Amino acid sequence: MENFYLFVIMSILLIILPGPDTAIATNNTLTVGKAGGFKTVIGTCCALMIHTLAAVVGLSAIIVKSAMLFSVFKYVGAVYLMYLGFKTLWALKSKKPAELAVENKYENKSCFKQGFLTNLLNPKVAVFFLTFLPQFVDAGSDTFVPFLTMGLTYTVLTALWFVFYIYLLNQISAFMKKPRTQAVFEGLTGTVLIGFGVTLAMEKTH
């Protein structure tokens, strides 16, 4: 395995870039609380472990090389992101802002599932693992241990970043959890999720 420290630095830079996982974690932290954010992150990390194992055994390579399988993952993932986005906007429209902080407390059971499925059904993650990880492996060498090591490292770094991010949101929760602020962020999150879904659906198939 080559340039492990460079891999760590690159991974950190990629992890902190906002994406669907960040949008879900933000929404669930603001609407459900710190516990909801942590459950979302656990779901995301579990999905990353599956992507890691898939890369190790070669399943990701099959998905990337098969136009049909890639399309299936792409459209299922896109539909799910858009579903979450529309669900967020519909919930915002169907109840008063003052009710958000109270009613959303009962939605934390779905936080893990949302984090898990959002990451698992994103084919870009599979593509990332199969295009990014090999750059740090010696040519012609066995990829099992290096891929597993890098996948675990990426998952741990993701967890650490989101724990910090959730605590940061929680520290400014007095402002962030105001009904008006929460309504704005829920509307923004719903719109962003729909945008991610549309972008994913329009991604060119290999």
C-alpha positions in Angstrom: 0.0 0.0 0.0 1.4 3.4 -1.0 1.0 6.9 0.4 -1.4 6.0 3.2 -1.1 9.5 4.8 -1.9 11.1 1.5 -5.0 8.8 1.3 -6.0 10.0 4.8 -5.7 13.7 3.8 -7.6 13.2 0.6 -10.3 11.3 2.4 -10.8 14.0 4.9 -11.1 16.6 2.2 -13.7 14.5 0.4 -15.6 13.7 3.5 -16.2 17.3 4.6 -17.6 18.2 1.2 -21.4 18.6 1.5 -23.4 15.7 0.0 -26.5 13.7 0.6 -25.1 12.2 3.8 -24.4 15.6 5.2 -27.9 16.8 4.2 -29.6 13.9 6.0 -27.4 14.2 9.1 -28.1 18.0 9.3 -31.8 17.6 8.9 -32.1 14.8 11.4 -29.9 16.6 13.9 -31.9 19.8 13.7 -35.3 18.2 13.7 -34.8 15.2 16.0 -31.8 16.1 18.1 -28.3 14.9 18.7 -29.5 11.3 19.1 -31.1 11.4 15.6 -27.9 12.8 14.1 -25.8 10.0 15.7 -28.3 7.3 14.5 -28.0 8.7 11.0 -24.2 8.6 11.1 -24.3 5.0 12.3 -26.5 4.1 9.4 -24.1 5.9 7.0 -21.1 4.1 8.4 -22.8 0.7 8.2 -23.5 1.4 4.5 -19.8 2.4 4.0 -18.8 -1.0 5.5 -20.9 -2.8 3.0 -19.4 -0.7 0.2 -15.9 -1.6 1.6 -16.7 -5.4 1.6 -18.2 -5.1 -1.9 -15.0 -3.4 -3.1 -12.9 -6.1 -1.4 -14.8 -9.0 -3.0 -15.2 -7.3 -6.4 -19.0 -6.6 -6.4 -18.5 -2.9 -6.8 -16.4 -3.6 -9.9 -19.3 -5.6 -11.4 -21.8 -2.8 -10.7 -19.5 -0.2 -12.2 -18.8 -2.3 -15.3 -22.5 -3.4 -15.8 -24.5 -0.5 -17.3 -27.8 -2.2 -16.3 -26.8 -2.8 -12.6 -25.3 0.7 -12.4 -28.5 2.2 -13.8 -30.6 0.2 -11.3 -28.6 1.5 -8.3 -28.5 5.0 -9.8 -32.3 5.3 -10.3 -33.2 3.6 -7.0 -30.9 5.9 -5.2 -32.1 9.0 -7.0 -35.8 8.1 -6.3 -35.0 7.5 -2.6 -33.2 10.9 -2.3 -36.1 12.7 -4.1 -38.6 10.8 -1.8 -36.8 12.1 1.3 -36.7 15.6 -0.2 -40.4 15.7 -1.0 -41.2 14.1 2.3 -39.4 16.8 4.1 -41.0 19.6 2.1 -44.5 18.0 2.5 -44.0 17.7 6.3 -43.0 21.3 6.4 -46.1 22.3 4.4 -48.5 20.2 6.3 -47.8 21.4 9.8 -47.1 24.7 11.5 -43.5 25.6 12.2 -44.2 25.7 15.9 -45.1 22.0 15.7 -41.9 20.9 14.1 -39.7 20.6 17.1 -42.3 18.5 19.0 -43.5 16.2 16.3 -40.2 15.4 14.7 -39.0 13.9 18.0 -40.9 10.8 17.2 -39.2 10.3 13.9 -35.8 9.2 15.2 -36.6 5.6 14.6 -36.1 6.2 10.8 -32.9 8.2 11.2 -30.7 5.1 11.0 -32.6 3.8 7.9 -32.3 7.1 6.2 -28.5 7.4 6.7 -28.1 3.7 5.7 -30.1 3.8 2.5 -29.0 7.2 1.4 -25.3 6.0 1.4 -26.0 2.4 0.3 -28.1 3.3 -2.7 -25.7 5.9 -4.0 -23.7 4.3 -6.8 -21.2 7.1 -6.8 -19.9 5.6 -3.5 -19.2 2.3 -5.3 -17.6 4.2 -8.1 -15.5 6.2 -5.6 -14.2 3.0 -3.9 -13.3 1.4 -7.2 -11.6 4.4 -8.7 -10.1 6.2 -5.6 -8.8 3.3 -3.6 -6.7 1.6 -6.3 -4.6 4.7 -6.6 -3.0 3.9 -3.3 -2.2 0.2 -4.0 0.9 -1.2 -5.5 0.4 -2.4 -9.1 0.0 -6.1 -9.2 -0.3 -6.6 -5.5 -3.1 -8.3 -3.6 -5.8 -5.7 -2.9 -7.7 -7.5 -0.1 -5.9 -6.1 2.9 -5.2 -2.6 1.4 -8.8 -2.1 0.3 -10.1 -3.3 3.7 -7.7 -1.0 5.6 -8.6 2.0 3.5 -12.3 1.3 3.7 -12.2 1.0 7.5 -10.1 4.1 7.6 -12.5 6.1 5.5 -15.4 4.9 7.6 -13.7 5.9 10.9 -12.8 9.3 9.4 -16.4 9.7 8.3 -17.7 8.9 11.8 -15.2 11.3 13.5 -16.1 14.1 11.1 -19.9 13.7 11.6 -19.6 13.4 15.4 -17.7 16.7 15.4 -20.3 18.2 12.9 -23.3 17.0 15.0 -21.7 18.4 18.2 -21.1 21.7 16.4 -24.7 21.9 15.4 -25.8 21.0 18.9 -23.7 23.8 20.3 -25.6 26.4 18.3 -28.9 24.5 18.7 -30.6 27.4 20.5 -30.5 29.3 17.2 -30.8 26.3 14.9 -33.8 24.9 16.7 -35.9 28.0 16.6 -39.1 27.1 14.8 -38.5 29.7 12.1 -34.8 28.7 11.6 -35.8 25.0 11.6 -38.4 25.6 9.0 -35.9 27.3 6.7 -33.4 24.6 7.1 -35.9 21.8 6.5 -37.1 23.6 3.4 -33.5 24.0 2.2 -32.7 20.3 3.1 -35.7 19.1 1.2 -34.7 21.1 -1.9 -31.1 20.0 -1.7 -32.1 16.3 -1.4 -34.3 16.6 -4.5 -31.5 18.3 -6.3 -29.1 15.5 -5.4 -31.6 13.0 -6.6 -32.1 14.7 -9.9 -28.3 15.1 -10.4 -27.8 11.4 -9.6 -30.6 10.4 -12.0 -29.0 12.4 -14.8 -25.6 11.0 -14.3 -24.4 9.3 -17.4 -24.4 5.5 -17.3 -21.1 3.7 -18.1 
